[in-house]
Amino acid sequence: MCTDLQRLGVTGMDTGALCGCPICSRRPQPPGSEGAEGAQAPEDTPYPLAVAMDACGNKLGHYSSCGAASRDLKPRVSSCFGPVDARVQALHGQGRLNLRSTLGDADADAEADACVCQSSLHCSRPEAPASSGPLDVHGVCGAVCMHGFPVRGIFCDMQTPEQFAYYLLMLGHLVKERPDLKHVYIDFGCRFKHTWSRYVARQPDLPQSAAQLKIMVNWMHGAGHDLACQLTNSGRFTEGAGREIGEEIEQLWSSTKPVGPLARYMTLARRRDFIEMALASVSRAKSKRVVQLLVRAYKRTVAKIRESEVEVRKAESAARAAGVEDPAAAAARFVQSAVGTSPPGGVPGDTDAWQARRIPSAAWAGVAACLVLVWAGQADTF
């Protein structure tokens, strides 16, 4: 969208990582204004800037036996892939594409004990050895904003199976471009957030806001984590997260399904261009209907706020009928007890049902009310 406006002669447009989204991009700056590229979203905005990160494995990979004679060809399109991919390729060429090199020798061995989540997460690999299989590219790692627009410059080809190093490099680059980033959703965010804290401590060039990032597990994937992990790490139960869901990146990968069977057999350069054009097509399609999407989101959110308020009242009535004088305090104690004692895959019992209902409803209803105002304002703007 920003490219289209520039072609029309519009100046001062955001050209950074989130410039493709009309909601998340920085506001246009008048010519000659100070910091046109570095202008930040206001700190007091009720809308928290958020992204969802994930990897699409072998479906977007590449067979090493294909295009061997043209490996020296360079891609012609560079938008979503960029600095992070270049860094990944450089580290891989040096044999240093691993957590130990990215994070630091002293901390790498402590990763396994950093998280209390007992769920078995196949994709959660602090490190991944180089593969000797048929693939020389194991897929693509990337991110989208909460409106589904691909984040530019941070997509990268995975030279190994999925591992934490890719996410550290992507997120490290993104927070430098957008220090106002607040929320990050990753399937294994419960484990990755400890790794991120260690990474931030070793990177003095990162903005101070990097240490305050809320790294959460997205809703659908969070349902597969044990109860203690859900209450602690799922965006559904996190105060201030609203109804972001965090699964938007899955929609992007779903839209690239037709690309995979062809891309795996292309030359590396043409495969990259093909994927870039597919991502650009997704952005363009979303730009055409973003107003309608915002209006529908506004209406759904208003209805959901009302439903949540009713749920909270019902839960609190059930609590008082059971002799609970302070439902909010009782719900907080339930969370604390569940976090401390929940077995893997644990679920609340019948006597705790009112508390389990109240927590997610109350967690986001107030913030969602603020988001309604933002969405309404954006819709009016368009």
C-alpha positions in Angstrom: 0.0 0.0 0.0 2.8 2.4 0.9 4.4 1.7 -2.5 1.2 2.4 -4.4 0.9 5.8 -2.6 4.5 6.7 -3.3 3.9 6.1 -7.0 1.1 8.7 -6.8 3.6 11.2 -5.4 2.7 10.9 -1.7 5.7 11.7 0.4 6.5 11.0 4.1 5.1 7.5 4.0 6.4 4.8 6.3 8.6 2.4 4.4 9.6 0.2 7.4 8.7 -3.3 8.5 5.0 -2.6 9.0 4.4 -0.2 6.2 2.1 -2.6 4.4 -0.6 -2.4 7.0 -2.6 0.9 7.1 -3.3 0.4 10.8 0.1 -0.6 12.1 2.2 1.7 9.9 3.6 4.9 11.2 1.6 8.0 10.4 2.7 10.0 7.3 5.0 12.8 8.1 5.1 16.2 6.2 8.1 16.7 4.0 11.2 18.0 5.9 9.7 17.0 9.3 12.2 15.6 11.9 12.4 11.8 12.0 9.9 11.0 9.2 11.1 7.4 9.3 11.6 7.2 13.0 8.2 8.6 14.1 6.7 6.5 16.8 3.1 5.6 17.5 2.0 7.6 20.7 2.9 5.7 23.9 -0.6 6.4 25.3 -2.5 4.7 22.5 -4.9 2.0 23.7 -4.0 -0.1 20.6 -1.0 -2.3 21.4 1.2 -3.0 18.4 1.5 -6.8 18.0 2.8 -9.5 15.6 2.5 -13.2 15.2 5.5 -15.3 14.3 5.8 -18.8 13.0 7.6 -21.1 10.5 6.1 -22.9 7.6 8.3 -26.1 7.3 8.9 -28.3 4.4 5.9 -27.1 2.4 7.9 -24.0 1.4 11.2 -25.7 1.4 13.5 -26.5 -1.6 15.1 -29.7 -2.8 18.8 -29.5 -3.0 18.9 -31.5 -6.3 16.9 -28.8 -8.1 18.5 -25.8 -9.8 22.1 -26.8 -9.0 23.4 -25.2 -12.2 21.9 -21.8 -11.4 22.7 -21.4 -7.7 24.6 -18.2 -8.4 21.5 -16.4 -9.7 20.2 -13.7 -7.3 16.5 -13.0 -6.5 15.1 -9.9 -8.2 12.5 -9.1 -5.6 13.3 -8.2 -2.1 10.5 -7.0 0.2 9.5 -9.4 2.9 13.0 -11.2 2.7 15.8 -8.8 3.5 18.3 -8.1 6.3 17.3 -11.0 8.6 17.6 -13.5 5.7 21.0 -12.1 4.8 22.1 -12.6 8.5 20.8 -16.1 8.6 22.7 -17.1 5.4 25.9 -15.5 6.7 25.7 -17.4 10.0 24.9 -20.6 8.2 27.9 -20.2 6.0 30.1 -19.6 9.0 28.7 -22.7 10.8 27.3 -20.5 13.5 23.5 -20.7 12.9 22.7 -22.1 16.3 21.5 -20.9 19.7 24.9 -21.1 21.3 26.4 -18.6 18.8 23.3 -16.3 18.7 22.7 -16.3 22.4 26.1 -16.9 24.0 27.9 -20.0 25.2 27.2 -19.6 28.9 23.4 -19.5 28.6 22.7 -22.0 25.9 22.8 -25.1 28.2 20.2 -23.6 30.6 17.4 -23.3 28.1 15.8 -26.7 28.8 15.2 -25.8 32.4 13.9 -22.3 31.9 10.2 -23.1 31.5 7.9 -25.2 33.7 5.5 -26.0 30.8 5.3 -29.8 30.6 3.5 -30.0 27.2 5.3 -31.8 24.4 5.9 -29.2 21.7 7.5 -30.7 18.6 8.3 -27.2 17.1 10.0 -26.0 20.2 13.7 -26.6 19.5 16.3 -24.4 21.2 18.8 -25.8 18.6 18.6 -27.9 15.4 21.4 -29.8 13.8 22.2 -29.4 10.1 20.1 -31.9 8.1 21.6 -34.3 5.6 18.2 -35.0 4.0 16.9 -34.0 0.5 16.2 -30.4 1.4 18.7 -27.5 1.4 16.0 -25.0 2.5 13.7 -26.4 5.2 11.0 -23.8 5.0 10.3 -20.1 5.7 10.1 -18.3 9.0 8.2 -15.0 9.1 5.6 -12.8 10.8 2.4 -10.8 10.3 0.7 -8.0 12.2 -2.6 -8.6 13.8 -4.4 -7.6 10.6 -2.6 -10.3 8.6 -0.2 -8.2 6.6 3.3 -9.7 6.2 6.1 -7.9 8.1 8.7 -6.7 5.7 12.4 -7.4 5.9 12.3 -10.2 8.5 11.2 -13.3 6.6 14.0 -15.8 6.2 14.7 -19.2 4.6 15.4 -21.8 7.2 18.8 -23.4 6.4 18.1 -26.0 9.2 14.9 -27.3 10.8 13.1 -24.7 12.9 15.0 -23.4 15.9 15.1 -20.5 18.3 17.9 -18.7 16.5 15.6 -17.7 13.7 13.1 -16.0 16.0 15.8 -14.2 18.0 17.2 -12.7 14.8 13.8 -11.7 13.5 12.5 -10.2 16.7 15.9 -8.5 17.3 15.6 -6.7 14.0 12.0 -5.8 14.4 12.2 -4.2 17.8 15.0 -1.9 16.4 12.7 -0.8 13.7 9.6 -0.6 15.8 10.5 0.0 19.5 6.7 0.5 20.1 6.1 -3.2 19.6 4.2 -4.5 22.6 3.0 -8.1 22.0 4.5 -11.1 20.2 2.7 -14.4 19.6 4.7 -17.6 19.1 3.5 -21.2 19.4 6.1 -21.9 22.0 6.2 -18.4 23.5 6.2 -20.0 27.0 9.7 -21.3 26.4 11.0 -18.7 24.0 10.4 -15.7 26.3 13.1 -16.9 28.7 15.5 -17.2 25.8 14.5 -13.7 24.6 15.3 -12.3 28.1 18.8 -13.7 27.9 19.3 -12.4 24.4 18.2 -8.9 25.4 20.6 -8.9 28.3 23.5 -9.6 25.9 22.4 -7.0 23.2 23.1 -3.5 24.5 22.1 -2.0 21.1 18.4 -3.1 21.5 15.9 -0.4 22.7 14.9 -0.5 26.3 11.4 -1.5 25.3 12.7 -4.9 24.2 12.9 -6.0 27.8 9.2 -5.2 28.3 7.8 -7.2 25.3 5.0 -9.5 26.2 5.7 -12.8 24.5 2.6 -15.0 24.5 1.2 -18.3 23.2 -1.5 -17.9 20.6 -5.0 -19.1 21.4 -5.4 -22.2 19.3 -1.9 -23.6 20.1 -2.2 -22.5 23.7 -5.1 -24.9 24.1 -2.6 -27.8 23.7 -0.5 -26.6 26.7 -1.2 -27.6 30.3 -3.5 -25.4 32.4 -0.8 -23.8 34.4 1.0 -22.7 31.2 -2.3 -21.4 29.6 -3.1 -19.2 32.6 0.5 -17.8 32.7 1.4 -17.6 29.0 -1.7 -17.7 26.7 -2.7 -14.4 25.2 -6.3 -15.4 26.0 -5.6 -15.0 29.7 -3.2 -12.1 29.6 -4.4 -8.8 30.8 -4.1 -6.1 28.2 -3.9 -8.5 25.2 -7.5 -8.0 24.3 -8.9 -10.3 21.6 -5.8 -10.5 19.4 -5.9 -14.3 19.1 -2.4 -14.5 17.7 -3.1 -17.1 15.0 -3.0 -14.7 12.0 0.2 -16.1 10.7 -1.5 -19.5 10.2 -3.9 -17.7 7.8 -0.9 -16.5 5.8 0.7 -20.0 5.5 -2.7 -21.4 4.5 -2.9 -18.9 1.6 0.6 -20.1 0.4 -0.4 -23.8 0.0 -0.5 -23.6 -3.8 3.0 -22.2 -3.8 4.8 -25.1 -2.1 4.5 -27.9 -4.6 6.0 -25.6 -7.3 8.6 -23.7 -5.2 10.4 -26.8 -4.1 11.5 -27.7 -7.6 12.4 -24.1 -8.8 15.9 -22.6 -8.8 16.6 -20.9 -5.5 16.4 -17.4 -7.0 13.1 -18.0 -8.8 11.6 -19.7 -5.8 12.4 -16.7 -3.7 10.8 -14.3 -6.2 7.8 -16.6 -6.4 7.3 -16.6 -2.6 7.8 -12.8 -2.5 5.1 -12.3 -5.2 2.7 -14.6 -3.3 3.2 -12.6 -0.1 2.7 -9.3 -2.0 -0.5 -10.7 -3.4 -1.8 -11.4 0.1 -1.0 -7.8 1.1 -2.7 -6.3 -1.9 -5.8 -8.4 -1.4 -6.1 -7.4 2.2 -5.5 -3.7 1.4 -8.6 -3.7 -0.9 -10.9 -4.9 1.9 -9.3 -3.6 5.0 -12.1 -1.1 5.6 -14.8 -3.8 5.4 -12.7 -6.0 7.7 -12.4 -3.2 10.3 -16.1 -2.6 10.3 -16.9 -6.2 10.8 -14.2 -6.5 13.5 -15.8 -3.4 15.2 -19.2 -5.0 15.2 -18.0 -8.4 16.5 -16.0 -6.8 19.2 -19.0 -4.7 20.5 -21.1 -7.9 20.6 -18.3 -9.8 22.3 -17.8 -7.1 25.0 -21.5 -7.5 25.8 -21.3 -11.2 25.9 -18.2 -11.1 28.2 -19.9 -8.7 30.6 -22.8 -11.1 30.8 -20.5 -14.0 31.4 -18.6 -12.1 34.2 -21.9 -11.3 35.9 -23.1 -14.9 35.7 -19.8 -16.2 37.0 -19.9 -13.7 39.9 -23.5 -14.6 40.7 -22.6 -18.3 40.8 -19.7 -17.5 43.1 -21.8 -15.5 45.5 -24.5 -18.2 45.5 -21.7 -20.6 46.6 -20.8 -18.2 49.5 -17.8 -16.4 47.8 -17.8 -12.8 49.0 -15.0 -11.5 46.6 -15.1 -13.4 43.3 -12.2 -11.4 41.8 -9.9 -12.4 44.7 -11.1 -16.0 44.5 -10.4 -16.1 40.8 -6.9 -14.8 41.4 -6.3 -17.5 44.0 -7.6 -20.1 41.6 -5.0 -19.0 39.0 -2.3 -19.1 41.6 -3.2 -22.5 42.8 -3.5 -23.8 39.2 -0.1 -22.4 38.2 1.5 -24.0 41.2 -0.2 -27.4 41.1 -1.7 -28.1 37.7 -0.6 -31.4 36.1 0.2 -31.6 32.4 -3.1 -31.2 30.5 -4.9 -30.4 33.7 -8.4 -28.9 33.5 -10.5 -27.1 36.1 -13.0 -29.2 38.0 -16.8 -28.6 38.2 -16.4 -26.5 41.4 -14.0 -24.2 39.6 -16.1 -23.7 36.5 -17.2 -20.2 37.4 -13.6 -19.1 37.9 -12.5 -20.6 34.6 -15.3 -18.7 32.9 -14.6 -15.5 34.6 -10.9 -15.2 33.9 -10.8 -15.0 30.1 -13.9 -12.9 30.0 -12.6 -10.3 32.4 -9.1 -10.5 31.1 -9.8 -8.6 27.9 -13.2 -7.0 28.1 -12.0 -3.6 29.4 -9.1 -3.4 26.9 -11.4 -4.5 24.0 -13.7 -1.6 24.8 -10.7 0.7 24.2 -9.9 -1.1 21.0 -13.4 -0.5 19.7 -12.8 3.2 19.9 -9.6 2.8 18.0 -11.1 0.6 15.3 -14.1 3.0 15.0 -11.7 5.9 14.6 -9.7 4.0 11.9 -12.9 3.2 10.0 -13.9 6.8 10.1 -10.5 7.8 8.8 -10.9 5.5 5.7 
